[in-house]
């Protein structure tokens, strides 16, 4: 059973609506009603990953199936995938292979299987991360599926679905200035614009804090056991960031803003027109395990 929720928090002030692009926060509009302009699914399951980070394939498959059914308001997962792609499509699954928190390969293969079941030829499906600029599937792609784990990031504050397309440029450091504020511009690149059919931000064991480039410490992760699914990467990342911020407050026992500040999510909406960052304008559908949701 889904629960559609407007995620306003009591401690947030109405003045957050005045947040500018350079602010680390995601804007809210206080308690007034706001028209919903995006929809995301937050789904969690207590058995999707164990204490040793082993992923339960059956559970994660069920989670993505439930999420796309709810997202596209259809009866079956097959119906949802047929809304995303057509048999003639060439589909790239943009994954993430960072060694400490990579996209589970079981999930990659499940997505590939769902695409094949929707009629896409296997030869026209590719799975890649760092080689997308030279992979013929991605250079010819008519559709993209974007899937990666959420983590704290030394240059952008957090790495989510927006940042996952950094590999579509020759020189990623060109986007590092001002906390990577212009990551939204990636979504206007010819090889990307208008092609993304689904964004999946994995929140299985998210990393909420880092110290320096490529830093990883399991101490700064936790078993959230969820994923956020949507067609709008800005909305997906905005919700992911709020959960990360809530976990930081829980862990550090005080408000602890991301360092560096997260500027690119709000900028993706306000400067680049990519999606919706204001959580008051996002319909959040909650499925599954509720304990410790933090939002």
C-alpha positions in Angstrom: 0.0 0.0 0.0 1.5 3.3 -1.0 1.4 6.5 1.1 1.6 9.8 -0.9 3.2 12.3 1.5 4.0 16.0 1.3 7.3 16.0 3.2 7.3 19.3 5.2 9.3 19.1 8.4 8.4 21.2 11.4 12.0 22.5 12.0 12.2 24.0 8.5 11.3 27.6 8.2 9.2 29.4 5.6 12.2 31.5 4.8 13.8 28.4 3.2 11.7 29.4 0.1 14.1 32.2 -0.4 17.1 29.9 -0.8 19.3 30.9 -3.7 21.1 28.7 -6.1 24.3 29.0 -4.0 22.5 27.7 -0.9 23.2 24.1 0.3 19.5 23.6 1.2 16.6 22.4 -0.8 13.8 25.0 -0.8 10.5 24.6 1.0 7.4 26.7 0.9 6.5 26.4 4.5 3.0 24.9 5.1 1.2 26.3 2.2 -0.1 23.9 -0.5 2.0 23.6 -3.6 1.1 22.0 -7.0 2.9 18.7 -7.5 5.2 18.9 -10.5 7.2 15.7 -10.0 6.7 12.3 -8.6 9.2 10.0 -6.9 8.9 6.6 -5.3 10.7 5.9 -2.0 10.7 2.1 -1.5 12.5 0.2 1.3 12.7 -3.4 2.4 14.3 -4.7 5.6 15.7 -7.7 3.9 17.2 -6.2 0.7 20.7 -6.1 2.1 22.3 -7.8 5.1 24.9 -6.6 7.6 27.7 -7.8 5.3 26.2 -5.8 2.5 25.1 -8.9 0.5 22.1 -7.9 -1.7 19.1 -10.2 -1.8 18.4 -10.4 -5.5 14.8 -11.5 -5.2 14.0 -8.6 -2.9 15.8 -5.9 -4.9 14.0 -7.2 -8.1 10.7 -7.0 -6.3 11.5 -3.4 -5.2 12.3 -2.1 -8.6 9.2 -3.8 -10.0 6.9 -2.3 -7.3 8.6 1.1 -7.8 8.0 1.4 -11.6 4.4 0.1 -11.3 3.7 2.9 -8.7 5.7 5.5 -10.7 3.8 5.0 -14.0 0.5 4.0 -12.4 0.2 0.8 -14.3 -0.8 -2.8 -13.3 2.4 -4.7 -14.0 6.2 -4.1 -14.3 6.0 -5.1 -17.9 3.5 -2.3 -18.6 5.8 0.2 -16.9 8.9 -0.8 -19.0 6.8 -0.6 -22.2 5.9 3.0 -21.2 9.6 3.7 -20.9 11.0 2.1 -24.1 9.9 0.8 -27.5 11.3 -2.2 -29.3 13.3 -0.1 -31.7 15.2 1.7 -28.9 18.9 1.5 -28.3 19.2 1.6 -24.5 22.2 2.5 -22.4 22.1 1.6 -18.7 24.4 4.2 -17.1 25.6 2.5 -13.9 28.3 3.4 -11.4 31.3 1.2 -10.6 33.0 3.1 -7.8 34.6 0.2 -5.9 33.3 1.0 -2.5 29.7 1.6 -3.4 28.9 0.3 -6.9 25.5 -0.4 -8.5 24.7 -4.1 -7.7 25.3 -6.1 -10.8 22.2 -8.2 -10.1 20.1 -5.0 -10.4 21.9 -4.1 -13.7 21.0 -7.5 -15.1 17.4 -7.3 -13.9 17.0 -4.0 -15.7 18.5 -5.5 -18.8 16.1 -8.5 -18.6 13.1 -6.1 -18.1 14.1 -4.2 -21.2 14.4 -7.4 -23.3 10.9 -8.4 -22.0 9.6 -5.0 -23.2 10.8 -5.9 -26.7 14.3 -4.2 -26.9 16.8 -6.5 -28.7 19.6 -7.7 -26.4 22.2 -6.4 -28.9 20.8 -2.9 -28.5 21.3 -2.8 -24.7 24.5 -1.7 -23.0 25.7 -1.4 -19.4 28.6 1.0 -18.8 29.9 3.8 -16.6 33.4 5.2 -17.4 33.4 4.0 -21.0 30.1 5.7 -22.1 31.9 8.2 -24.4 33.3 5.4 -26.5 30.7 2.7 -26.1 28.7 2.4 -29.4 25.5 1.6 -27.6 25.8 4.9 -25.7 26.9 6.9 -28.6 23.9 5.7 -30.6 21.5 5.5 -27.6 17.9 6.6 -28.0 17.1 5.9 -24.4 19.0 5.9 -21.1 18.4 4.3 -17.7 20.3 6.0 -14.9 21.2 4.0 -11.8 23.7 4.6 -9.0 24.2 4.6 -5.2 23.9 7.9 -3.2 27.1 9.1 -1.4 28.8 12.1 0.0 31.2 13.6 -2.4 34.3 15.8 -1.9 33.6 18.1 -4.9 29.8 18.2 -5.2 28.7 17.6 -1.6 26.8 14.5 -2.8 27.0 12.2 -5.8 23.5 11.2 -7.1 21.7 10.8 -10.3 22.5 14.3 -11.7 26.3 13.7 -11.2 26.2 10.2 -12.7 26.3 11.7 -16.2 29.7 13.3 -15.6 31.2 10.5 -17.7 29.5 11.9 -20.8 32.1 14.7 -21.0 35.8 14.5 -21.9 37.0 16.5 -18.9 34.9 16.0 -15.7 37.1 18.5 -13.8 35.6 21.3 -15.9 32.5 20.9 -13.8 34.1 21.0 -10.4 34.0 24.7 -9.7 31.6 26.1 -7.1 30.8 22.7 -5.6 29.9 21.4 -9.1 27.1 23.8 -9.4 26.6 23.3 -13.1 26.1 19.5 -13.1 22.6 20.2 -14.5 24.2 21.3 -17.7 25.2 17.7 -18.4 21.6 16.9 -19.0 21.5 19.3 -21.9 24.3 17.5 -23.8 23.2 16.1 -27.2 24.0 12.5 -26.1 21.8 12.9 -23.0 19.1 15.4 -23.5 15.6 14.0 -23.5 16.8 10.4 -23.5 16.6 9.4 -19.8 13.6 7.2 -19.1 14.3 6.3 -15.5 16.4 7.4 -12.6 17.2 5.0 -9.7 19.1 6.5 -6.7 20.2 3.5 -4.6 19.9 4.1 -0.9 20.9 0.6 0.2 24.0 1.6 2.2 24.4 5.3 1.5 27.5 7.2 2.6 26.6 10.4 4.4 30.1 11.9 5.1 33.5 11.9 3.5 36.9 13.5 4.2 38.8 14.3 1.0 38.7 13.0 -2.6 37.6 9.4 -3.0 37.4 8.9 0.7 35.4 6.0 2.0 34.9 4.8 5.6 32.1 2.3 6.4 31.6 4.2 9.6 29.9 6.9 7.6 27.4 4.6 5.9 24.3 3.0 7.2 21.8 0.3 6.3 19.0 2.4 4.9 17.8 -0.4 2.6 16.0 1.7 0.1 15.9 3.2 -3.3 14.4 6.4 -4.8 12.9 6.1 -8.3 11.6 8.7 -10.6 11.7 10.2 -14.1 13.0 13.6 -12.7 16.7 13.3 -11.6 16.5 16.6 -9.7 13.5 15.4 -7.6 15.1 12.1 -7.0 18.4 13.7 -5.8 16.5 16.3 -3.7 14.8 13.6 -1.7 18.1 11.7 -1.4 19.8 14.8 0.0 17.2 15.4 2.6 17.6 11.8 3.9 21.4 12.2 4.0 21.1 15.5 5.9 18.7 13.9 8.4 21.2 11.0 8.9 24.0 13.5 9.5 22.0 15.3 12.1 21.2 12.0 13.8 24.9 10.9 13.7 26.6 14.1 14.6 23.9 15.1 17.2 23.5 18.5 15.6 22.8 20.2 12.3 25.8 19.3 10.1 25.6 20.8 6.6 27.3 19.0 3.8 30.9 20.1 3.0 31.2 21.3 0.4 27.7 22.7 0.2 25.4 21.0 -2.3 24.6 23.7 -4.9 23.9 21.7 -8.0 20.5 20.3 -7.2 18.8 23.7 -6.8 20.8 25.0 -9.7 19.6 22.2 -11.9 16.1 23.5 -11.5 16.6 27.2 -11.3 19.5 27.7 -13.7 19.3 24.8 -16.1 15.6 23.9 -16.0 16.2 20.2 -15.7 13.7 19.3 -13.0 12.1 20.1 -9.6 14.2 20.6 -6.4 11.4 22.0 -4.2 10.2 19.1 -2.1 6.8 20.7 -1.6 6.3 20.3 -5.3 7.2 16.7 -5.4 4.7 13.9 -4.8 6.5 11.3 -2.6 5.0 7.8 -2.7 6.3 5.6 0.1 6.3 1.9 -0.2 7.5 -0.9 2.1 9.5 -0.7 5.3 8.9 2.5 7.3 11.2 2.2 10.3 14.0 4.7 10.3 12.9 6.4 7.1 14.2 9.8 8.4 11.7 11.7 6.3 
